[in-house]
């Protein structure tokens, strides 16, 4: 039992609140892009997202999880967004503060939903990438957990970090496309 509800019911309510918050948040962001204030959807988005973050703390755990840290950050951002929207009525710079906070709150809600989906749904869990080593992007080497001698394994295409062959051609094409886009 969590907060007087069976665990399955509490989980269902938490997920439902999250999905309602994500849906309403997407509509609010589309309204912001279109220059329209959607008062009802905004209230639903803020309320559902706050409720999602609060109910996330109700699950029994023995230590602080990354999802709790995201929940704390989300609650702070939602408090700022609510003050900007309802307390200060989007006056002056508070309009920009609200827009940024609303977008970040929606992003965090979607981020946690995606992470939870990949960890809970077996169909998505099978598609998730598996980390077998870490890549050092500065030197272009791959460090493998299985590589016991402590030497860095060279990157495919050479031991230096320089792009060669096919990688260089794609880089040149991308640069040309970007330059053409900037000049038009």
C-alpha positions in Angstrom: 0.0 0.0 0.0 1.2 3.4 -0.9 -0.7 6.5 0.3 -3.7 4.3 1.0 -3.8 2.7 -2.4 -2.6 -0.7 -3.6 0.8 -0.4 -5.3 -0.6 -1.3 -8.7 -3.3 1.5 -8.4 -0.7 4.0 -7.2 1.6 3.2 -10.1 -1.3 3.5 -12.6 -2.3 6.9 -11.1 1.4 8.1 -11.3 1.8 6.9 -14.9 -1.6 8.5 -15.9 -0.6 11.8 -14.3 2.7 11.7 -16.2 1.0 11.0 -19.5 -1.6 13.7 -19.0 1.2 16.1 -18.1 3.2 15.2 -21.2 0.1 15.5 -23.5 -1.0 18.9 -22.0 2.7 20.1 -22.0 3.0 19.3 -25.7 -0.1 21.3 -26.4 1.1 24.2 -24.2 4.5 24.3 -26.1 2.7 24.2 -29.4 0.5 27.1 -28.2 3.7 29.0 -27.1 5.1 28.5 -30.6 1.9 29.7 -32.2 1.8 32.7 -29.9 -1.4 31.6 -28.1 -1.9 31.3 -24.4 -3.9 28.1 -23.6 -4.9 28.9 -20.0 -6.8 25.6 -19.3 -4.1 23.4 -20.8 -1.4 25.4 -19.0 -3.1 24.8 -15.6 -3.5 21.1 -16.4 0.1 20.8 -17.5 1.5 22.4 -14.4 -0.8 20.6 -12.0 -0.3 17.2 -13.6 3.5 17.6 -13.8 3.7 18.7 -10.2 1.5 15.7 -9.2 3.7 13.4 -11.2 6.8 14.6 -9.5 5.2 14.5 -6.0 3.8 11.0 -6.5 7.2 9.8 -7.7 8.5 10.2 -4.2 5.8 7.8 -2.9 7.4 4.7 -4.2 9.2 2.7 -1.5 13.0 2.9 -1.9 15.9 2.7 0.5 18.1 5.4 -1.0 17.9 8.4 -3.3 17.6 7.5 -6.9 18.4 9.6 -10.0 14.7 9.8 -10.7 14.3 11.6 -7.3 17.0 14.1 -8.2 15.1 14.8 -11.5 11.9 15.1 -9.5 13.4 17.7 -7.1 14.8 19.7 -10.1 11.5 19.4 -11.8 9.6 20.7 -8.7 11.9 23.7 -8.4 11.5 24.5 -12.1 7.7 24.1 -11.9 7.6 26.4 -8.9 9.5 29.1 -10.8 7.2 28.6 -13.9 4.1 28.8 -11.7 5.3 32.0 -10.0 6.2 33.5 -13.4 2.8 32.5 -14.9 0.4 33.1 -12.1 2.2 35.4 -9.6 3.9 37.8 -12.0 1.5 37.4 -14.9 4.3 36.9 -17.5 5.4 40.5 -17.1 8.6 41.6 -18.8 11.4 39.0 -18.5 9.2 36.6 -16.6 7.6 35.6 -19.9 10.9 34.2 -21.1 11.5 32.6 -17.7 8.1 30.9 -17.9 8.7 29.6 -21.4 12.1 28.2 -20.6 10.8 26.6 -17.3 7.8 25.1 -19.0 9.9 23.6 -21.8 12.5 22.2 -19.3 9.7 20.7 -17.1 8.2 19.0 -20.1 11.6 17.7 -21.2 12.3 16.3 -17.8 8.9 14.6 -17.7 9.4 13.0 -21.1 13.0 12.1 -20.2 11.9 10.2 -17.1 9.1 8.5 -19.0 11.5 7.3 -21.7 14.0 6.0 -19.2 11.3 4.2 -17.3 9.8 2.8 -20.5 13.2 1.3 -21.5 13.8 -0.1 -18.0 10.2 -1.5 -17.5 9.0 -2.7 -20.9 10.7 -5.9 -22.2 10.1 -4.9 -25.8 12.0 -1.7 -25.4 14.6 -3.2 -23.0 15.7 -5.5 -25.8 16.3 -2.5 -28.1 18.3 -0.5 -25.6 22.0 0.0 -26.3 24.3 -2.0 -24.2 27.4 -0.2 -22.8 30.5 -2.4 -23.1 33.1 0.2 -22.8 33.6 3.9 -22.8 34.7 6.1 -25.7 37.2 8.8 -25.1 36.1 11.3 -27.8 39.1 13.6 -27.3 41.7 11.0 -28.2 39.4 8.9 -30.4 40.1 5.7 -28.5 37.8 3.1 -27.1 38.4 1.8 -23.6 37.0 -1.7 -23.1 36.1 -3.2 -19.7 37.4 -6.5 -21.2 40.8 -5.1 -22.1 42.8 -6.1 -19.1 46.3 -4.7 -19.9 45.2 -1.1 -19.5 46.1 -0.2 -23.0 43.7 1.9 -25.1 42.2 0.1 -28.1 42.7 2.1 -31.3 39.7 3.4 -33.1 38.5 1.8 -36.3 40.2 3.7 -39.1 43.4 4.5 -37.3 45.0 5.1 -34.0 44.9 8.8 -34.2 41.7 10.8 -33.6 41.8 12.2 -37.1 39.0 11.5 -39.5 40.1 9.6 -42.6 38.4 8.0 -45.6 34.7 7.8 -45.6 34.3 9.7 -42.3 36.2 12.7 -43.8 34.0 12.6 -46.9 30.8 12.8 -44.8 32.3 15.6 -42.8 33.1 17.6 -45.9 29.6 17.0 -47.3 28.0 18.1 -44.1 30.2 21.3 -44.0 29.2 22.1 -47.6 25.6 21.6 -46.8 25.8 23.8 -43.7 27.6 26.6 -45.6 25.0 26.4 -48.4 22.2 26.6 -45.9 23.7 29.7 -44.2 24.2 31.6 -47.4 20.6 31.1 -48.7 
